[in-house]
Amino acid sequence: GTPSGSSDPSNAGGGSKNGKRKRGDRGIGKDGSSSAARQSLPSLPSWARLHNPACANGLVVVEFSLESSSLEACLMPSKRILKASSTGGTANDTIHKLLSPDGCHGRRAVPFATRLFQGDKPRHVTDVLLYADVSSQEQQRSVTVADFNDENATKHDMQSILESFVLKRKDRRKERYPCRVLEKKRPPKKKRHKMTEAELSEEQREGDRKLAQQTVEEKIAERLPAFLTNTATDEHSKKCGQLFEGAFSREEAIDLVRKLEVNVLGQDEYTAGEVFISTFISSRSQDPTPSIFAMDCEMVETSAGRELARVTLIRFEPTEQDADGYTVLLDLLVKPVRPVLDYKTRYSGITAAMLEPVTTRIEQVQVALASIVGVNDIMIGHSLENDLRVLCLVHEKVVDTALLFRTENGARKHSLKHLSSVLLKRKIQAGCGSLGHCSEEDAAAALLLALNRARIGDSFRLYDRPRRKNTIEEVSMLRRNDMLNATIPSDEVSAGASRPICETEAPIVVLGPDEWLKEHFISQRSSAHALRCENMSSATSGALLAWLSSKKRRANLVWAHLTVDEKDVNMAQMRVDEVMDDIIRQAHGHAVMFMFQFGLERAETMTKQRRAASDLRSTLGWSEVQEEEWKQAIDKCSTLETLWVGMSS
């Protein structure tokens, strides 16, 4: 409700209720044209909108925070009024002056009390009044697989849509993916100069690389004729590792890797001796269409950092029975090159016993991957740069689900476990620290996330929690965007009348403790002048009056939080009355709101203790007496007493 008893402040724009204007009722812009932009402007709390029947030049909000029970008895307005009435005398303090017929400096106040919050969670008055409620339109929910039943998209459809998710080269470089050094274009043979020794060496390496690529392709055709065309079967999945181990011996793989070596950007970042290769197969005779793969690796810690310990590669193979079907092409344990310092079993699931009989080396895995994955195939993974770096493999077409499903502002990535739980309704990595992650499970989850994003669209995502709208920030934004006149019909602002807070360029000033300022006002969106004042005894509290009395730079919106921590009750009462009297005298033309909240800190402390005691693992007790004291603390904290000071009569 409106403290002054005037018309409803929610009738902000001078139209229909709730600040909404009737159809066809538009504001007038600076150029005289009608503007519909006002409909997309952020909403403000009702008390801070444009309704201004008293033609106030501004608003002053002062919060008094009281903690001591002795201060409650002498400073809360209701207690002071009750005390004066019980004694039958007439008090001469500022509150009684404001409530008297003559007023204080010609201004009178309307007292009222309100319930600041509901429930058992204490809230500060600033948290309630400074922020606008998030509209229901902004409370979006994530679309999950359960909301989508159309699974008729073909493999070809998936391929074309996933192409749009592939990271560009600049994005791969930004995320520290292994990127091949681009070769400079050489001039035509007629114009080419005599090659230097370095150029001759590079040309020789290029020839060796092409020969090695041809060798790999021949061995694929000779030794693995049916591997890439088989469908998913249990027997096939079990044999996939033996097939590759038999295809390329360790010595043969090391020799091929040396010949297939490519230069990558940031070579200095990698461990000496690491040899990178790149996928190179352009097409296959068995299946010329590009494939969709997903991959995940598990690592262990060695003296050189993280090294490969397990790799799993799966290929998307939909069937009539399973639209998300896949084939396990590769699932191998790999022997690290260097001694293992930490198996990271909690995360990798790898133990010393598992790697004891393993003879497969990383070079064999590199050649195997280069044999399967072509340059036009799509590789899907979660934070795939880590897997490719540890594999020493360069692949251009990658879809990273960590980037695909990051927050809307791009500031944070979600874990694969969280994405799978919320969007797929599937629990992964549930070993509770004993079994670790399963690379096949993680690869399948990443594949399914990308496929459903392709099927459903952008709505298949996690939405950020709607951010609360800070009134000071919204006013600052309106001023910066120069959209003010578009929000106010010309017939509502008469010539010479006071203009609303949003429309003027007068300063906005906030004053209070350092933590309070950091939490609510100090941000890139706010243009308020922030003044630190830890308590009422601070010398900076006088700066508030300076901003109200200045003729050149007079603030039209002032918000102050004053902590009353005086031990002397009489001194505290005198100091509060002095501040209120000075503000009323200096803030002529401003509406003033004095608010008193008691016992917030105590209520918060008791609420934390109560929550801790309710934990089954806790040894803390919580008695009926404590419960009753907590209820009383919550009740006192939730009651906000306010004095709304009107304009001079």
VMD Tcl script that draws the C-alpha trace (Angstrom):
set ca {
  {0.00 0.00 0.00}
  {0.97 3.65 -0.23}
  {2.12 5.10 3.10}
  {0.84 8.59 2.38}
  {-2.59 7.32 1.51}
  {-2.44 8.85 -1.96}
  {-3.34 7.01 -5.15}
  {-1.78 3.64 -5.87}
  {1.91 4.02 -6.81}
  {1.70 0.92 -8.95}
  {-0.20 3.13 -11.38}
  {3.26 4.16 -12.44}
  {2.87 5.49 -15.92}
  {-0.39 7.31 -15.39}
  {-2.46 4.70 -17.22}
  {-4.11 1.49 -16.13}
  {-3.23 -0.49 -13.03}
  {0.10 -2.22 -12.47}
  {1.94 0.36 -14.52}
  {0.48 -0.91 -17.83}
  {-0.88 1.53 -20.35}
  {-3.97 0.90 -22.42}
  {-3.56 -0.17 -26.01}
  {-2.64 2.74 -28.22}
  {-1.41 4.87 -25.31}
  {2.22 5.47 -26.17}
  {4.91 7.81 -24.94}
  {6.44 10.56 -27.01}
  {10.17 10.47 -27.81}
  {12.55 13.38 -28.12}
  {11.88 13.65 -31.82}
  {8.13 13.88 -31.20}
  {7.46 10.41 -32.57}
  {5.64 7.74 -30.61}
  {7.83 5.07 -29.07}
  {6.98 1.49 -28.23}
  {10.38 0.86 -26.67}
  {8.97 1.61 -23.23}
  {7.25 -1.79 -23.22}
  {10.61 -3.59 -23.15}
  {12.10 -1.45 -20.39}
  {12.92 -3.20 -17.10}
  {10.29 -2.95 -14.40}
  {10.89 -0.99 -11.21}
  {9.32 -1.37 -7.78}
  {6.00 0.44 -7.54}
  {7.27 3.06 -5.10}
  {10.10 4.06 -7.46}
  {7.96 4.53 -10.58}
  {6.74 7.70 -12.19}
  {3.69 8.51 -10.07}
  {4.60 11.86 -8.49}
  {1.47 13.81 -7.44}
  {3.40 15.88 -4.88}
  {5.95 17.01 -7.50}
  {8.80 15.85 -5.26}
  {12.27 16.61 -6.56}
  {13.64 13.36 -5.22}
  {13.57 10.64 -2.62}
  {15.63 10.02 0.52}
  {15.58 6.52 2.04}
  {17.26 6.04 5.44}
  {17.52 2.63 7.10}
  {18.29 2.44 10.81}
  {19.63 -0.96 11.87}
  {19.29 -1.70 15.61}
  {20.70 -4.73 17.42}
  {20.75 -4.04 21.17}
  {17.51 -4.70 23.07}
  {18.05 -1.47 25.01}
  {18.09 0.43 21.70}
  {14.84 -1.23 20.67}
  {13.06 0.23 23.69}
  {14.23 3.79 23.08}
  {14.55 4.05 19.28}
  {11.78 2.02 17.66}
  {8.99 4.52 16.86}
  {6.21 2.34 18.30}
  {8.07 1.96 21.62}
  {8.72 5.71 21.87}
  {5.10 6.60 21.10}
  {3.83 4.01 23.60}
  {6.22 5.25 26.29}
  {5.12 8.88 25.83}
  {1.41 7.98 25.95}
  {1.81 5.85 29.08}
  {3.51 8.67 30.98}
  {0.88 11.18 29.91}
  {3.58 13.71 28.96}
  {4.49 15.31 25.66}
  {7.85 14.36 24.21}
  {9.92 16.85 22.27}
  {11.91 14.46 20.10}
  {11.89 14.44 16.29}
  {9.41 11.58 15.93}
  {6.80 13.26 18.10}
  {7.33 16.52 16.25}
  {6.71 14.79 12.94}
  {3.48 13.31 14.27}
  {2.25 16.56 15.84}
  {-0.13 18.97 14.02}
  {2.67 21.54 13.57}
  {5.14 18.97 12.22}
  {8.92 19.29 12.09}
  {10.19 22.13 9.90}
  {6.72 22.33 8.44}
  {6.60 18.65 7.47}
  {4.52 15.84 8.92}
  {4.92 12.07 8.80}
  {2.64 9.07 8.48}
  {3.78 6.13 10.68}
  {3.07 2.55 9.70}
  {4.40 -0.94 10.33}
  {4.59 -3.76 7.81}
  {5.66 -7.38 7.63}
  {9.00 -7.28 5.79}
  {9.22 -10.98 4.87}
  {7.38 -14.26 5.30}
  {8.87 -17.58 6.37}
  {11.82 -18.39 8.59}
  {14.66 -16.85 6.57}
  {15.63 -13.38 7.88}
  {15.85 -10.68 5.22}
  {17.36 -7.22 5.26}
  {15.15 -4.26 4.44}
  {17.46 -3.44 1.51}
  {16.91 -6.91 0.03}
  {13.17 -6.35 0.01}
  {12.77 -2.72 -1.07}
  {15.70 -2.17 -3.41}
  {14.90 -5.01 -5.79}
  {12.04 -5.56 -8.20}
  {10.40 -8.96 -8.40}
  {11.38 -11.09 -11.38}
  {8.50 -11.25 -13.86}
  {6.93 -14.60 -14.63}
  {8.06 -14.25 -18.25}
  {11.68 -14.37 -17.12}
  {11.20 -17.49 -15.01}
  {12.06 -19.85 -17.85}
  {12.64 -23.53 -17.26}
  {14.93 -25.89 -19.05}
  {13.43 -28.16 -21.71}
  {14.42 -31.75 -21.06}
  {14.32 -34.93 -23.12}
  {11.08 -35.87 -21.37}
  {9.40 -32.84 -22.97}
  {10.35 -33.91 -26.50}
  {9.12 -37.05 -28.16}
  {9.97 -36.56 -31.86}
  {12.91 -38.85 -32.58}
  {12.38 -39.13 -36.34}
  {15.47 -37.10 -37.22}
  {17.80 -39.15 -39.41}
  {21.56 -39.56 -39.12}
  {21.98 -37.21 -42.09}
  {19.82 -34.58 -40.36}
  {21.95 -34.85 -37.24}
  {25.11 -34.47 -39.29}
  {23.95 -31.25 -40.97}
  {22.74 -29.66 -37.72}
  {25.81 -30.65 -35.74}
  {27.94 -28.96 -38.39}
  {26.63 -25.64 -37.06}
  {27.94 -26.52 -33.58}
  {31.50 -27.16 -34.75}
  {34.02 -24.79 -33.18}
  {35.80 -22.33 -35.42}
  {39.58 -22.21 -35.44}
  {39.72 -19.00 -33.36}
  {37.45 -20.59 -30.73}
  {39.60 -23.70 -30.61}
  {42.69 -21.57 -30.11}
  {40.94 -19.62 -27.35}
  {40.00 -22.84 -25.53}
  {43.58 -24.17 -25.93}
  {42.76 -26.97 -28.37}
  {45.76 -28.37 -30.24}
  {45.80 -26.41 -33.52}
  {48.02 -27.19 -36.45}
  {50.37 -24.48 -37.70}
  {49.07 -23.26 -41.05}
  {51.55 -23.73 -43.85}
  {52.46 -20.74 -45.97}
  {51.44 -20.84 -49.60}
  {54.42 -21.38 -51.85}
  {54.82 -19.47 -55.11}
  {54.43 -21.27 -58.46}
  {57.41 -23.39 -59.57}
  {58.54 -20.87 -62.24}
  {58.85 -18.07 -59.70}
  {60.19 -20.11 -56.79}
  {63.64 -19.25 -55.55}
  {66.22 -21.81 -54.63}
  {64.99 -23.62 -51.52}
  {66.92 -23.27 -48.32}
  {68.03 -26.22 -46.23}
  {65.08 -25.70 -43.84}
  {62.62 -25.67 -46.75}
  {64.18 -28.81 -48.20}
  {63.87 -30.49 -44.80}
  {60.21 -29.48 -44.54}
  {59.48 -30.76 -48.04}
  {61.14 -34.05 -47.15}
  {58.99 -34.27 -44.00}
  {55.86 -33.58 -46.05}
  {56.82 -36.41 -48.41}
  {57.37 -38.80 -45.49}
  {54.04 -37.74 -44.00}
  {52.13 -38.51 -47.20}
  {53.87 -41.85 -47.50}
  {52.97 -42.70 -43.89}
  {49.34 -41.69 -44.51}
  {49.23 -43.98 -47.51}
  {50.67 -46.81 -45.42}
  {48.01 -46.36 -42.74}
  {45.22 -46.33 -45.33}
  {46.56 -49.51 -46.93}
  {46.69 -51.30 -43.60}
  {43.16 -50.24 -42.82}
  {41.99 -51.82 -46.07}
  {44.13 -54.92 -45.51}
  {43.74 -55.67 -41.81}
  {40.46 -54.05 -40.79}
  {38.18 -54.56 -43.78}
  {34.91 -54.90 -41.87}
  {35.68 -52.86 -38.77}
  {34.11 -49.57 -39.87}
  {30.99 -51.19 -41.34}
  {30.03 -53.51 -38.46}
  {27.08 -52.56 -36.30}
  {27.13 -52.52 -32.51}
  {27.25 -55.99 -30.97}
  {28.64 -57.20 -27.68}
  {31.12 -59.46 -29.44}
  {32.28 -56.63 -31.69}
  {32.77 -54.29 -28.72}
  {34.86 -56.87 -26.88}
  {37.11 -57.49 -29.89}
  {37.65 -53.87 -30.88}
  {40.72 -53.49 -28.67}
  {42.37 -56.70 -29.91}
  {41.71 -55.72 -33.52}
  {43.64 -52.49 -33.17}
  {46.45 -53.98 -31.13}
  {46.90 -56.59 -33.83}
  {46.72 -54.03 -36.63}
  {49.70 -51.89 -35.54}
  {52.57 -53.16 -33.43}
  {54.27 -50.81 -30.99}
  {57.42 -50.33 -33.11}
  {55.37 -49.90 -36.26}
  {53.10 -47.31 -34.60}
  {56.05 -45.30 -33.23}
  {57.61 -45.15 -36.69}
  {54.33 -44.05 -38.30}
  {53.71 -41.38 -35.66}
  {57.17 -39.90 -36.27}
  {56.40 -39.66 -39.97}
  {52.87 -38.29 -39.37}
  {54.11 -35.58 -37.00}
  {52.66 -32.07 -37.45}
  {53.61 -28.75 -35.88}
  {51.07 -27.27 -33.48}
  {50.66 -23.79 -32.07}
  {52.17 -23.22 -28.63}
  {54.55 -26.16 -28.93}
  {56.47 -24.82 -25.91}
  {53.46 -25.52 -23.66}
  {53.72 -29.26 -24.21}
  {56.14 -31.75 -22.69}
  {59.35 -32.36 -24.61}
  {59.16 -35.50 -26.70}
  {55.40 -35.34 -27.33}
  {54.64 -35.92 -31.00}
  {51.38 -34.56 -32.41}
  {49.61 -36.05 -35.39}
  {46.49 -34.92 -37.21}
  {43.51 -36.75 -38.67}
  {43.95 -36.94 -42.44}
  {41.59 -39.49 -44.08}
  {39.24 -37.57 -46.38}
  {36.85 -40.36 -47.39}
  {36.31 -44.11 -47.02}
  {35.38 -46.58 -49.69}
  {33.10 -48.48 -47.28}
  {31.12 -45.41 -46.18}
  {31.93 -42.08 -47.86}
  {29.50 -40.06 -45.72}
  {30.99 -38.32 -42.65}
  {30.42 -40.00 -39.29}
  {29.60 -38.68 -35.82}
  {31.94 -39.78 -33.02}
  {32.16 -39.11 -29.30}
  {35.27 -39.61 -27.20}
  {36.40 -39.46 -23.60}
  {39.73 -40.17 -21.91}
  {40.85 -40.94 -18.39}
  {44.23 -39.65 -17.20}
  {46.77 -40.27 -14.46}
  {49.39 -37.93 -13.00}
  {53.06 -38.44 -13.87}
  {56.23 -36.37 -13.48}
  {55.41 -34.61 -16.77}
  {51.80 -33.87 -15.85}
  {48.71 -35.72 -17.04}
  {49.14 -38.77 -19.26}
  {46.66 -41.02 -21.03}
  {45.47 -44.14 -19.18}
  {42.21 -45.04 -20.94}
  {40.51 -43.95 -24.15}
  {37.00 -44.70 -25.41}
  {35.69 -43.84 -28.87}
  {32.06 -44.43 -29.86}
  {30.26 -43.83 -33.15}
  {26.64 -42.70 -33.53}
  {24.67 -45.59 -35.08}
  {20.89 -45.06 -34.79}
  {18.50 -47.97 -35.31}
  {14.74 -48.31 -35.48}
  {14.72 -49.58 -31.92}
  {17.20 -47.03 -30.55}
  {17.42 -43.56 -32.11}
  {20.42 -42.80 -29.89}
  {22.30 -46.03 -30.54}
  {26.06 -46.09 -30.77}
  {28.93 -48.50 -31.46}
  {31.99 -48.81 -29.24}
  {34.90 -48.64 -31.68}
  {37.74 -48.27 -29.23}
  {38.02 -48.86 -25.49}
  {41.63 -49.37 -24.42}
  {43.79 -49.08 -21.34}
  {47.09 -47.36 -22.15}
  {50.46 -47.67 -20.45}
  {51.82 -44.21 -19.51}
  {55.30 -43.38 -20.78}
  {56.56 -42.18 -17.39}
  {56.11 -43.60 -13.86}
  {52.71 -42.81 -12.36}
  {52.68 -40.51 -9.31}
  {48.92 -40.41 -8.75}
  {46.36 -42.71 -10.36}
  {43.50 -40.32 -9.43}
  {41.30 -43.37 -8.93}
  {38.53 -41.26 -7.42}
  {38.03 -39.57 -10.78}
  {39.66 -41.82 -13.38}
  {38.71 -45.22 -12.00}
  {42.27 -46.35 -12.89}
  {44.29 -48.45 -10.44}
  {47.84 -49.79 -10.48}
  {46.53 -53.35 -10.86}
  {44.60 -52.39 -13.98}
  {47.66 -50.99 -15.75}
  {50.05 -53.74 -14.65}
  {49.50 -56.12 -17.64}
  {48.89 -53.34 -20.20}
  {51.34 -53.05 -23.10}
  {49.46 -50.65 -25.40}
  {51.26 -47.32 -25.81}
  {49.94 -43.92 -26.81}
  {51.45 -44.15 -30.33}
  {49.25 -47.16 -31.09}
  {46.20 -45.22 -29.95}
  {47.17 -42.21 -32.08}
  {47.48 -44.32 -35.23}
  {44.25 -46.14 -34.40}
  {42.33 -42.88 -34.02}
  {43.83 -41.49 -37.22}
  {42.69 -44.70 -38.94}
  {39.09 -44.33 -37.81}
  {38.33 -40.61 -37.63}
  {38.42 -38.69 -40.90}
  {38.97 -34.99 -41.36}
  {35.28 -34.47 -42.21}
  {33.95 -36.49 -39.28}
  {32.51 -34.72 -36.24}
  {34.05 -35.44 -32.85}
  {31.91 -34.74 -29.76}
  {33.14 -34.48 -26.19}
  {32.93 -32.51 -22.96}
  {35.92 -30.16 -22.59}
  {37.41 -32.15 -25.44}
  {40.56 -30.01 -25.51}
  {41.87 -31.95 -22.48}
  {41.39 -35.26 -24.26}
  {42.99 -34.13 -27.53}
  {45.95 -32.57 -25.71}
  {46.71 -35.75 -23.77}
  {46.27 -37.80 -26.96}
  {48.57 -35.44 -28.90}
  {45.93 -35.40 -31.65}
  {44.72 -32.56 -33.85}
  {41.17 -32.67 -35.20}
  {39.35 -29.74 -36.76}
  {35.66 -30.61 -36.50}
  {34.88 -30.75 -32.79}
  {31.67 -30.12 -30.85}
  {32.35 -29.26 -27.22}
  {29.29 -29.74 -24.99}
  {30.97 -27.72 -22.23}
  {30.84 -24.70 -24.56}
  {27.56 -25.63 -26.23}
  {25.72 -25.65 -22.87}
  {27.57 -22.90 -21.02}
  {25.62 -20.14 -19.28}
  {23.88 -17.52 -21.40}
  {26.50 -14.89 -20.61}
  {29.28 -17.38 -21.37}
  {30.90 -16.88 -17.97}
  {30.57 -20.43 -16.63}
  {30.62 -24.00 -17.90}
  {28.40 -26.72 -16.46}
  {29.80 -30.11 -15.52}
  {28.85 -33.13 -17.62}
  {27.35 -34.76 -14.54}
  {25.05 -31.79 -13.90}
  {23.97 -31.48 -17.54}
  {23.22 -35.20 -17.73}
  {21.25 -35.17 -14.48}
  {19.08 -32.15 -15.34}
  {18.62 -32.39 -19.11}
  {18.88 -36.13 -19.74}
  {17.48 -37.28 -16.38}
  {20.39 -39.71 -16.27}
  {22.86 -40.21 -13.43}
  {26.51 -40.61 -14.40}
  {29.77 -40.62 -12.45}
  {27.87 -42.10 -9.50}
  {30.73 -44.20 -8.14}
  {30.80 -42.13 -4.90}
  {34.57 -41.84 -5.22}
  {35.27 -45.58 -5.28}
  {34.70 -46.49 -8.93}
  {35.58 -43.18 -10.57}
  {34.34 -42.07 -13.97}
  {33.54 -44.40 -16.85}
  {34.88 -43.04 -20.13}
  {32.24 -44.87 -22.19}
  {29.48 -43.51 -19.98}
  {30.83 -39.95 -20.26}
  {31.28 -40.19 -24.03}
  {27.72 -41.49 -24.44}
  {26.34 -38.66 -22.27}
  {28.17 -36.03 -24.32}
  {26.90 -37.61 -27.55}
  {23.30 -37.68 -26.31}
  {23.47 -34.06 -25.14}
  {24.66 -32.87 -28.54}
  {22.10 -34.99 -30.42}
  {19.19 -33.69 -28.38}
  {20.40 -30.12 -28.78}
  {20.34 -30.73 -32.53}
  {16.86 -32.26 -32.40}
  {15.15 -29.87 -29.99}
  {17.04 -26.64 -30.60}
  {18.26 -23.83 -28.36}
  {15.50 -24.44 -25.79}
  {17.34 -27.63 -24.75}
  {19.64 -25.96 -22.27}
  {20.07 -24.84 -18.68}
  {18.76 -21.35 -18.09}
  {20.45 -18.97 -15.69}
  {18.48 -18.02 -12.62}
  {16.75 -14.70 -13.30}
  {18.83 -11.94 -11.82}
  {17.11 -9.66 -9.33}
  {16.66 -6.14 -10.68}
  {18.35 -3.52 -8.55}
  {16.42 -0.23 -8.70}
  {19.57 1.89 -8.65}
  {21.07 -0.11 -11.50}
  {17.85 0.10 -13.53}
  {17.64 3.87 -13.09}
  {21.30 4.18 -14.10}
  {20.66 2.07 -17.18}
  {17.65 4.18 -18.20}
  {19.71 7.32 -17.97}
  {22.61 5.86 -19.95}
  {20.41 4.53 -22.73}
  {18.69 7.89 -23.17}
  {15.26 6.26 -23.20}
  {13.71 8.48 -20.58}
  {11.36 10.64 -22.56}
  {10.01 7.56 -24.30}
  {8.72 6.33 -20.92}
  {6.80 9.50 -20.00}
  {3.86 10.87 -21.99}
  {4.29 14.58 -22.61}
  {0.98 15.46 -20.98}
  {2.12 13.97 -17.65}
  {5.09 16.30 -17.18}
  {3.87 19.85 -17.18}
  {6.15 22.78 -17.79}
  {8.17 23.68 -14.71}
  {7.00 20.65 -12.73}
  {9.42 18.38 -10.92}
  {10.59 15.50 -13.04}
  {10.79 11.88 -11.83}
  {13.99 10.31 -10.57}
  {14.53 8.30 -13.74}
  {14.40 11.33 -16.02}
  {16.88 13.72 -14.43}
  {20.67 13.60 -14.47}
  {21.01 14.58 -10.81}
  {23.41 12.40 -8.78}
  {22.40 9.19 -7.04}
  {24.11 8.76 -3.68}
  {24.31 5.66 -1.47}
  {25.89 5.61 1.98}
  {26.51 2.70 4.32}
  {28.95 0.02 5.55}
  {31.53 -1.35 3.14}
  {30.02 -4.86 2.91}
  {26.56 -3.42 2.28}
  {27.87 -1.23 -0.54}
  {29.71 -4.13 -2.19}
  {26.68 -6.39 -2.06}
  {24.09 -3.99 -3.46}
  {25.63 -1.05 -5.28}
  {29.23 -1.40 -6.42}
  {28.93 -2.86 -9.91}
  {29.46 -1.92 -13.52}
  {25.75 -1.29 -13.97}
  {25.39 1.27 -11.20}
  {26.41 4.90 -11.56}
  {25.69 5.81 -7.93}
  {28.18 7.70 -5.77}
  {29.07 5.24 -3.00}
  {30.15 6.64 0.39}
  {31.42 4.31 3.11}
  {29.97 4.86 6.58}
  {30.42 1.95 8.99}
  {28.16 3.41 11.69}
  {26.44 6.59 12.82}
  {29.54 7.73 14.70}
  {31.51 7.88 11.45}
  {32.46 11.35 10.21}
  {31.31 10.45 6.67}
  {27.67 10.43 7.82}
  {27.76 14.22 7.44}
  {28.42 13.83 3.71}
  {24.79 12.82 3.33}
  {23.66 16.34 4.23}
  {26.21 17.89 1.87}
  {24.69 16.06 -1.11}
  {21.21 17.21 -0.09}
  {22.11 20.88 0.44}
  {24.36 21.40 -2.61}
  {22.88 23.77 -5.18}
  {24.97 22.67 -8.17}
  {25.11 18.90 -7.62}
  {22.12 18.12 -5.45}
  {21.23 14.44 -5.32}
  {17.68 13.46 -6.16}
  {17.94 9.86 -4.95}
  {19.70 9.08 -1.67}
  {19.78 5.68 0.01}
  {21.51 5.34 3.38}
  {22.01 2.44 5.74}
  {22.99 3.58 9.23}
  {24.03 1.09 11.88}
  {23.22 2.29 15.40}
  {25.76 0.75 17.76}
  {26.01 3.41 20.47}
  {26.31 1.85 23.93}
  {24.88 4.93 25.63}
  {21.11 4.79 25.03}
  {20.57 8.53 25.52}
  {23.45 9.34 23.17}
  {22.04 6.96 20.54}
  {18.58 8.55 20.75}
  {20.03 12.03 20.51}
  {22.17 11.06 17.50}
  {19.24 9.47 15.63}
  {17.01 12.49 16.28}
  {19.78 14.81 15.11}
  {20.23 12.91 11.82}
  {16.48 12.82 11.17}
  {16.10 16.53 11.96}
  {18.99 17.53 9.69}
  {17.69 15.45 6.77}
  {14.17 16.85 7.06}
  {15.56 20.38 7.14}
  {17.97 19.96 4.22}
  {15.88 17.67 1.98}
  {13.31 20.27 1.08}
  {11.50 19.16 -2.06}
  {12.38 15.52 -1.36}
  {10.08 12.87 0.00}
  {11.74 11.10 2.95}
  {11.32 7.57 4.27}
  {12.81 6.59 7.64}
  {12.82 2.83 8.30}
  {13.68 0.98 11.53}
  {14.59 -2.72 11.64}
  {15.57 -4.49 14.85}
  {17.56 -7.67 15.53}
  {18.55 -8.81 12.02}
  {22.02 -9.98 13.04}
  {20.71 -11.98 16.01}
  {17.97 -13.57 13.90}
  {20.50 -14.61 11.23}
  {22.86 -16.10 13.84}
  {20.10 -18.11 15.51}
  {18.80 -19.31 12.15}
  {22.25 -20.67 11.25}
  {22.53 -22.40 14.63}
  {19.07 -23.93 14.22}
  {19.90 -25.20 10.72}
  {23.16 -26.72 11.96}
  {21.41 -28.45 14.86}
  {18.85 -30.01 12.47}
  {21.62 -31.88 10.62}
  {21.60 -35.54 11.59}
  {25.40 -35.57 11.70}
  {25.53 -32.65 14.15}
  {26.08 -33.06 17.88}
  {24.56 -29.66 18.66}
  {21.33 -29.58 20.60}
  {18.31 -27.34 20.10}
  {15.90 -26.94 22.99}
  {12.30 -25.75 23.11}
  {13.48 -22.58 24.83}
  {15.86 -21.85 21.96}
  {13.08 -22.51 19.47}
  {10.82 -20.01 21.20}
  {13.59 -17.40 21.34}
  {14.28 -17.94 17.65}
  {10.60 -17.42 16.76}
  {10.55 -14.17 18.73}
  {13.74 -13.01 17.00}
  {12.26 -13.74 13.56}
  {9.03 -11.93 14.46}
  {10.84 -8.79 15.64}
  {13.21 -8.81 12.69}
  {10.38 -9.13 10.15}
  {8.48 -6.12 11.52}
  {9.55 -2.94 9.74}
  {8.48 0.39 11.27}
  {8.47 3.32 8.86}
  {7.88 7.07 8.93}
  {6.84 8.49 5.56}
  {7.59 12.21 5.60}
  {5.53 14.21 3.14}
  {6.22 17.57 1.48}
  {6.04 20.92 3.29}
  {2.52 22.18 3.83}
}
mol new
graphics top color blue
foreach p $ca { graphics top sphere $p radius 0.5 }
foreach p [lrange $ca 0 end-1] q [lrange $ca 1 end] { graphics top cylinder $p $q radius 0.2 }
display resetview
